[in-house]
């Protein structure tokens, strides 16, 4: 039995042809396991920026990673929710503390 977990990754490289080569290799490797990439997989120019897992990536003089407003709002909502759980004694202080710390960068 093979257990496969979803994995996310970003390849950043200056040569588009090399990235196309890597993408082809990845697809071939996944084919061996009867897997394929989803429709979101793409090669793009990082200077234009892109959003990935709640963060905006853009290349200026270096790669800048900023949390998106939507992710900030979701995090604040989740923190408030955890606070209510703790106040109602649905979770322990340790659980509450760990949850809040998981949102810190």
URRAMO-V955809 format. One record per residue. SS is DSSP state (@ for helix, = for strand, . for the rest). OMEGA is omega in whole degrees, 0 to 359 (* if undefined). BURIAL is + if it has 16 or more other C-alpha atoms within 10 Angstrom, else -. Layout:
{{SS/OMEGA/BURIAL} {SS/OMEGA/BURIAL}}
This chain:
{{./179/-} {./176/-} {./181/-} {./178/-} {./179/-} {./178/-} {./178/-} {./175/-} {./179/-} {./172/-} {./178/-} {./181/-} {./185/-} {./185/-} {./183/-} {@/180/-} {@/179/-} {@/178/-} {@/176/+} {@/176/-} {@/180/-} {@/179/-} {@/178/+} {@/179/-} {@/180/-} {@/179/-} {@/179/-} {@/180/-} {@/179/-} {@/179/-} {@/178/-} {./181/-} {./182/-} {./178/-} {./175/-} {./179/-} {./179/-} {./184/-} {./181/-} {./182/-} {./182/-} {./174/-} {./183/-} {./179/-} {./184/-} {@/178/-} {@/177/-} {@/179/-} {./176/+} {=/179/-} {=/182/-} {=/178/-} {./175/-} {./179/-} {=/176/+} {=/178/-} {=/176/+} {=/180/+} {=/172/-} {./172/-} {./175/-} {./179/-} {=/180/-} {=/180/-} {=/180/+} {=/177/-} {=/180/-} {./180/+} {@/180/-} {@/179/-} {@/177/-} {@/181/-} {@/178/-} {@/179/-} {@/179/+} {@/178/-} {@/180/-} {@/178/-} {@/179/+} {@/179/-} {@/179/-} {@/179/+} {@/178/+} {@/177/-} {@/181/-} {@/180/+} {@/179/-} {./179/-} {./175/-} {./177/-} {./179/-} {./177/-} {@/180/-} {@/178/-} {@/178/-} {@/181/+} {@/179/-} {@/179/-} {@/181/-} {@/181/+} {@/180/-} {@/180/-} {./179/-} {./180/-} {./*/-}}
